[in-house]
Structures are given as C-alpha cells and as structure tokens.
C-alpha cells in the first residue's frame, strides 16, 4: 500500500482540484475521462484519494491545448504522448495567434511546475520572437501569471514554484523596461509603488512596462513604501497618477486611507488601485480613486 505521507514529502504531487485550476478542465470531466478513455491513471493514497504527478499534469495541459484548438477528446485519447506533442508543435506554427497563445501559456505552466529554467527561457524567447515583447506580455505572460496565481497572490501556487516563475519573469521584465525608449508624452506621469508590507512586485513591474511602452514617464519606487514617504516625493515631483497593488489582503482599508490622505491634498492626482481589494462604498465615493480589475482597465487610462 502507498504511504501517502511519504509521497507528500518526497515528490511533487497534485490533487484533482489542482489539475482543474492549472488546466481549466473541470474535476468532474477529468474523472469521466479517466474511466471512459483511460486518459490518465491517478495514483491513490491509502484512503483512496486521487493524486497526480508532473508527467500527468503536463499531459493534461497538452490535452487542454488541443481541446482549445478544436480537437475532440475521443480523438485525443487515441494518441500516444509523442503524437500529442507533435500536434502541439504544429499548433505553434499555426497562423492563428489565439491558438499559439494557449500553447505558450500551458507550456509555461508545465515548465514552472517542474522548475525547468531552460525550458521556461526557451518558451519565453519563442513567444517574444513570434509576437514582440509588448504583445507577448499582454497575450501570453499576463494570462500565464493570472492563471497560476503568481500575479495576484502567493498562495495559489506552491511558494517555491511561485518564486521560481517570479524570479525569471522579473528578470525579463526589468530587461525589457530598461530597453524601452525615453518617454515622450507629457500629459500624464505615473508614480508606481507597493505600500508597506507588500513585496510581490510582478504586477507593478508589468504595469511599468505597459505605461512606458505607451510613451509615458514613470517613477518606480518598488516594494514596501511607507505612506508617510509619499508626501516627501510629492513635494519634489509632479505626477498625475499613483498606481499601487494590494496583494496580501492585510489591513487593506487602513493602508488605502493612509495613501488617500496624501493624494487628496493634490486635486489633479488620480489613485489607481488593484489586487485583492473590494470596490466598497468608501472608494466609490472618492472621485480620485479608480480600481483596476484587469490590465484592460489600465490600457483604457492610457
């Protein structure tokens, strides 16, 4: 019999709800496919709980890519692993960009789960070569980060996996930002920062890249900025927008109010907020506050 505690300590494993989140395939559907098509065979704990390994997750990610490209599950189930991969590679050569995006995203997920740095770098470079950094950011890397939870929260992926993906994408983002031309538009200027006790800056870096790509100037102050310091900055520099993210969910209302006290002293300033916050009545009443639910909301402001 399997010693489930030993397995948990000595290998990477996934429960069926993990597969649903990572692949987009419902748990109920996965169970049906296991019985009807023998698509994958789960391991079982001593108490009969399903769990899956890296290879099974990769296979389901490839299955999800084929499904999104119009394949029937009955046809996919007849393919061996080599044939599935062959068809995935054909999708990457497809002129249909939406199909290619899905393939890149699922490949990034698989590379993250297995800590395949060389594979992750190769996929990243292929996406940028195919569509350019800006479009790759919008259509591949942002959806990847959102899907895996790396963008908004540290608790939707295993912390070590989150750190792996964050580190690699942070490096790419910083290099891409450094390579952008000097800003030329003068009507808007953005101050980007994370408030106190906020350390996950992927979304902030991504926003910095988007804003600068659209020709606007930014001042990037990074992580864990005490709200009292905003007054010092505002006394020396002029901005039209503040942009900040609240990822941890810790004392959000209190910290936003601290920032609002600084922002409301300047009538022309707009405070852009995103992350794990709710659109409560307090923020709706403040004309200087906009809540960004997605990257599209930021693009509309630009």
DAFENZI-V451856 format. One record per residue. N is the residue number from 0. RES is the residue in one small letter. PHI is phi as a letter, one per 40 degrees, with the letter a starting at -180 (NA if undefined). OMEGA is omega in radians with two decimals (NA if undefined). Layout:
BEGIN
n:N res:RES phi:PHI omega:OMEGA
n:N res:RES phi:PHI omega:OMEGA
END
This chain:
BEGIN
n:0 res:x phi:NA omega:3.13
n:1 res:x phi:c omega:2.97
n:2 res:x phi:c omega:-3.00
n:3 res:x phi:c omega:3.14
n:4 res:x phi:c omega:3.10
n:5 res:x phi:c omega:-3.13
n:6 res:x phi:c omega:-3.12
n:7 res:x phi:c omega:-3.09
n:8 res:x phi:c omega:-2.93
n:9 res:x phi:b omega:3.06
n:10 res:x phi:a omega:3.05
n:11 res:x phi:c omega:-3.10
n:12 res:x phi:b omega:-3.13
n:13 res:x phi:b omega:3.02
n:14 res:x phi:c omega:-2.99
n:15 res:x phi:c omega:3.09
n:16 res:x phi:c omega:3.04
n:17 res:x phi:c omega:3.11
n:18 res:x phi:c omega:3.13
n:19 res:x phi:c omega:-3.11
n:20 res:x phi:c omega:-3.05
n:21 res:x phi:c omega:-3.06
n:22 res:x phi:b omega:-3.06
n:23 res:x phi:g omega:3.12
n:24 res:x phi:c omega:-3.08
n:25 res:x phi:c omega:-3.14
n:26 res:x phi:d omega:3.13
n:27 res:x phi:c omega:3.14
n:28 res:x phi:c omega:3.11
n:29 res:x phi:d omega:3.14
n:30 res:x phi:c omega:3.13
n:31 res:x phi:c omega:-3.13
n:32 res:x phi:c omega:3.10
n:33 res:x phi:c omega:-3.09
n:34 res:x phi:c omega:-3.01
n:35 res:x phi:c omega:-3.02
n:36 res:x phi:b omega:-3.06
n:37 res:x phi:f omega:-3.05
n:38 res:x phi:c omega:2.99
n:39 res:x phi:b omega:3.13
n:40 res:x phi:b omega:-3.10
n:41 res:x phi:c omega:2.92
n:42 res:x phi:c omega:3.14
n:43 res:x phi:b omega:3.04
n:44 res:x phi:c omega:3.11
n:45 res:x phi:c omega:3.11
n:46 res:x phi:b omega:3.03
n:47 res:x phi:g omega:3.07
n:48 res:x phi:c omega:3.09
n:49 res:x phi:c omega:2.90
n:50 res:x phi:a omega:-2.95
n:51 res:x phi:b omega:-3.14
n:52 res:x phi:b omega:-3.08
n:53 res:x phi:d omega:-3.09
n:54 res:x phi:c omega:3.13
n:55 res:x phi:c omega:3.09
n:56 res:x phi:c omega:3.12
n:57 res:x phi:d omega:3.14
n:58 res:x phi:c omega:3.14
n:59 res:x phi:c omega:3.05
n:60 res:x phi:c omega:3.09
n:61 res:x phi:c omega:3.08
n:62 res:x phi:c omega:3.12
n:63 res:x phi:c omega:3.10
n:64 res:x phi:c omega:3.13
n:65 res:x phi:c omega:3.10
n:66 res:x phi:d omega:3.13
n:67 res:x phi:c omega:3.11
n:68 res:x phi:b omega:2.97
n:69 res:x phi:g omega:3.12
n:70 res:x phi:c omega:3.03
n:71 res:x phi:c omega:-3.11
n:72 res:x phi:c omega:3.13
n:73 res:x phi:c omega:3.11
n:74 res:x phi:c omega:3.13
n:75 res:x phi:c omega:-3.07
n:76 res:x phi:c omega:3.13
n:77 res:x phi:c omega:-3.12
n:78 res:x phi:c omega:2.97
n:79 res:x phi:c omega:-3.05
n:80 res:x phi:c omega:-3.14
n:81 res:x phi:c omega:3.13
n:82 res:x phi:c omega:3.09
n:83 res:x phi:d omega:-3.13
n:84 res:x phi:c omega:3.11
n:85 res:x phi:c omega:3.14
n:86 res:x phi:c omega:3.06
n:87 res:x phi:c omega:3.12
n:88 res:x phi:c omega:3.09
n:89 res:x phi:c omega:3.10
n:90 res:x phi:c omega:3.14
n:91 res:x phi:c omega:3.11
n:92 res:x phi:c omega:-3.10
n:93 res:x phi:c omega:3.04
n:94 res:x phi:c omega:3.14
n:95 res:x phi:c omega:-3.00
n:96 res:x phi:c omega:-3.13
n:97 res:x phi:d omega:3.10
n:98 res:x phi:c omega:-3.13
n:99 res:x phi:c omega:3.14
n:100 res:x phi:d omega:-3.13
n:101 res:x phi:c omega:3.14
n:102 res:x phi:c omega:3.10
n:103 res:x phi:c omega:-3.10
n:104 res:x phi:c omega:-3.12
n:105 res:x phi:c omega:3.08
n:106 res:x phi:c omega:3.09
n:107 res:x phi:c omega:3.10
n:108 res:x phi:d omega:-3.13
n:109 res:x phi:c omega:3.13
n:110 res:x phi:c omega:3.12
n:111 res:x phi:c omega:-3.07
n:112 res:x phi:c omega:-3.10
n:113 res:x phi:b omega:3.10
n:114 res:x phi:f omega:-3.13
n:115 res:x phi:c omega:-3.06
n:116 res:x phi:c omega:-3.14
n:117 res:x phi:c omega:3.11
n:118 res:x phi:c omega:3.13
n:119 res:x phi:c omega:3.13
n:120 res:x phi:c omega:-3.13
n:121 res:x phi:c omega:3.12
n:122 res:x phi:c omega:3.13
n:123 res:x phi:d omega:-3.11
n:124 res:x phi:c omega:3.14
n:125 res:x phi:c omega:3.13
n:126 res:x phi:c omega:3.14
n:127 res:x phi:c omega:3.12
n:128 res:x phi:c omega:-3.08
n:129 res:x phi:c omega:-2.96
n:130 res:x phi:b omega:-3.09
n:131 res:x phi:g omega:-3.05
n:132 res:x phi:c omega:-3.05
n:133 res:x phi:c omega:-3.12
n:134 res:x phi:c omega:3.07
n:135 res:x phi:c omega:3.10
n:136 res:x phi:c omega:-3.07
n:137 res:x phi:c omega:-2.94
n:138 res:x phi:b omega:-3.14
n:139 res:x phi:b omega:-2.98
n:140 res:x phi:c omega:3.08
n:141 res:x phi:c omega:3.09
n:142 res:x phi:c omega:3.09
n:143 res:x phi:c omega:-3.13
n:144 res:x phi:c omega:3.14
n:145 res:x phi:c omega:-3.10
n:146 res:x phi:c omega:-3.07
n:147 res:x phi:c omega:3.14
n:148 res:x phi:g omega:-3.13
n:149 res:x phi:c omega:-3.06
n:150 res:x phi:c omega:-2.97
n:151 res:x phi:b omega:-3.01
n:152 res:x phi:a omega:3.12
n:153 res:x phi:c omega:-3.00
n:154 res:x phi:b omega:3.12
n:155 res:x phi:c omega:3.02
n:156 res:x phi:b omega:3.08
n:157 res:x phi:d omega:-3.07
n:158 res:x phi:d omega:-3.11
n:159 res:x phi:c omega:3.07
n:160 res:x phi:c omega:3.11
n:161 res:x phi:c omega:3.14
n:162 res:x phi:c omega:3.13
n:163 res:x phi:d omega:-3.12
n:164 res:x phi:c omega:-3.13
n:165 res:x phi:c omega:-3.10
n:166 res:x phi:c omega:-3.10
n:167 res:x phi:c omega:-3.11
n:168 res:x phi:c omega:3.07
n:169 res:x phi:d omega:3.11
n:170 res:x phi:d omega:-3.12
n:171 res:x phi:c omega:-3.14
n:172 res:x phi:c omega:-3.12
n:173 res:x phi:c omega:3.09
n:174 res:x phi:c omega:3.13
n:175 res:x phi:c omega:3.11
n:176 res:x phi:c omega:-3.14
n:177 res:x phi:c omega:-3.10
n:178 res:x phi:c omega:-3.13
n:179 res:x phi:c omega:3.11
n:180 res:x phi:c omega:3.12
n:181 res:x phi:c omega:-3.13
n:182 res:x phi:c omega:-3.10
n:183 res:x phi:b omega:3.13
n:184 res:x phi:c omega:-3.00
n:185 res:x phi:b omega:-3.01
n:186 res:x phi:c omega:3.13
n:187 res:x phi:b omega:3.05
n:188 res:x phi:a omega:-2.96
n:189 res:x phi:b omega:2.98
n:190 res:x phi:b omega:-3.10
n:191 res:x phi:b omega:-3.14
n:192 res:x phi:a omega:2.96
n:193 res:x phi:b omega:-3.13
n:194 res:x phi:c omega:-3.11
n:195 res:x phi:d omega:3.10
n:196 res:x phi:g omega:3.04
n:197 res:x phi:b omega:-3.02
n:198 res:x phi:b omega:-3.07
n:199 res:x phi:c omega:-2.94
n:200 res:x phi:b omega:-3.14
n:201 res:x phi:d omega:-3.12
n:202 res:x phi:c omega:3.12
n:203 res:x phi:c omega:3.09
n:204 res:x phi:c omega:3.11
n:205 res:x phi:c omega:3.10
n:206 res:x phi:c omega:3.11
n:207 res:x phi:d omega:3.12
n:208 res:x phi:c omega:-3.11
n:209 res:x phi:c omega:-3.10
n:210 res:x phi:c omega:-3.13
n:211 res:x phi:c omega:3.09
n:212 res:x phi:c omega:3.13
n:213 res:x phi:c omega:2.98
n:214 res:x phi:g omega:-3.09
n:215 res:x phi:b omega:-3.13
n:216 res:x phi:c omega:3.08
n:217 res:x phi:b omega:2.89
n:218 res:x phi:b omega:-3.05
n:219 res:x phi:b omega:-3.09
n:220 res:x phi:b omega:2.99
n:221 res:x phi:g omega:-2.90
n:222 res:x phi:c omega:2.87
n:223 res:x phi:f omega:-3.14
n:224 res:x phi:c omega:3.07
n:225 res:x phi:c omega:-3.08
n:226 res:x phi:c omega:3.13
n:227 res:x phi:c omega:-3.12
n:228 res:x phi:c omega:-3.14
n:229 res:x phi:c omega:3.12
n:230 res:x phi:c omega:3.11
n:231 res:x phi:c omega:-3.13
n:232 res:x phi:c omega:-3.10
n:233 res:x phi:c omega:3.10
n:234 res:x phi:c omega:-3.07
n:235 res:x phi:b omega:-3.09
n:236 res:x phi:b omega:3.11
n:237 res:x phi:b omega:3.12
n:238 res:x phi:b omega:3.02
n:239 res:x phi:b omega:-3.07
n:240 res:x phi:a omega:2.91
n:241 res:x phi:b omega:3.08
n:242 res:x phi:b omega:-3.10
n:243 res:x phi:a omega:-3.13
n:244 res:x phi:b omega:3.07
n:245 res:x phi:b omega:-3.05
n:246 res:x phi:c omega:-3.00
n:247 res:x phi:c omega:-3.09
n:248 res:x phi:g omega:-3.08
n:249 res:x phi:c omega:3.10
n:250 res:x phi:f omega:-3.05
n:251 res:x phi:c omega:-3.08
n:252 res:x phi:c omega:3.14
n:253 res:x phi:c omega:-3.11
n:254 res:x phi:c omega:3.08
n:255 res:x phi:c omega:3.11
n:256 res:x phi:c omega:3.08
n:257 res:x phi:c omega:3.12
n:258 res:x phi:c omega:3.13
n:259 res:x phi:d omega:3.11
n:260 res:x phi:d omega:3.11
n:261 res:x phi:c omega:-3.06
n:262 res:x phi:c omega:-3.04
n:263 res:x phi:c omega:3.07
n:264 res:x phi:c omega:-3.09
n:265 res:x phi:b omega:-2.98
n:266 res:x phi:c omega:-3.04
n:267 res:x phi:c omega:-3.07
n:268 res:x phi:c omega:3.02
n:269 res:x phi:b omega:3.13
n:270 res:x phi:b omega:3.14
n:271 res:x phi:b omega:-3.06
n:272 res:x phi:b omega:3.08
n:273 res:x phi:a omega:-3.14
n:274 res:x phi:h omega:-3.10
n:275 res:x phi:c omega:3.10
n:276 res:x phi:b omega:3.11
n:277 res:x phi:b omega:3.13
n:278 res:x phi:c omega:-3.08
n:279 res:x phi:c omega:-3.14
n:280 res:x phi:c omega:3.14
n:281 res:x phi:d omega:-3.06
n:282 res:x phi:c omega:3.09
n:283 res:x phi:c omega:-3.12
n:284 res:x phi:c omega:-3.10
n:285 res:x phi:c omega:-3.12
n:286 res:x phi:c omega:-3.09
n:287 res:x phi:c omega:-3.09
n:288 res:x phi:b omega:2.99
n:289 res:x phi:b omega:3.12
n:290 res:x phi:b omega:-3.12
n:291 res:x phi:c omega:-3.14
n:292 res:x phi:c omega:-3.13
n:293 res:x phi:a omega:3.12
n:294 res:x phi:c omega:3.11
n:295 res:x phi:c omega:3.13
n:296 res:x phi:c omega:3.08
n:297 res:x phi:c omega:-3.13
n:298 res:x phi:c omega:3.12
n:299 res:x phi:c omega:3.12
n:300 res:x phi:c omega:3.13
n:301 res:x phi:c omega:NA
END
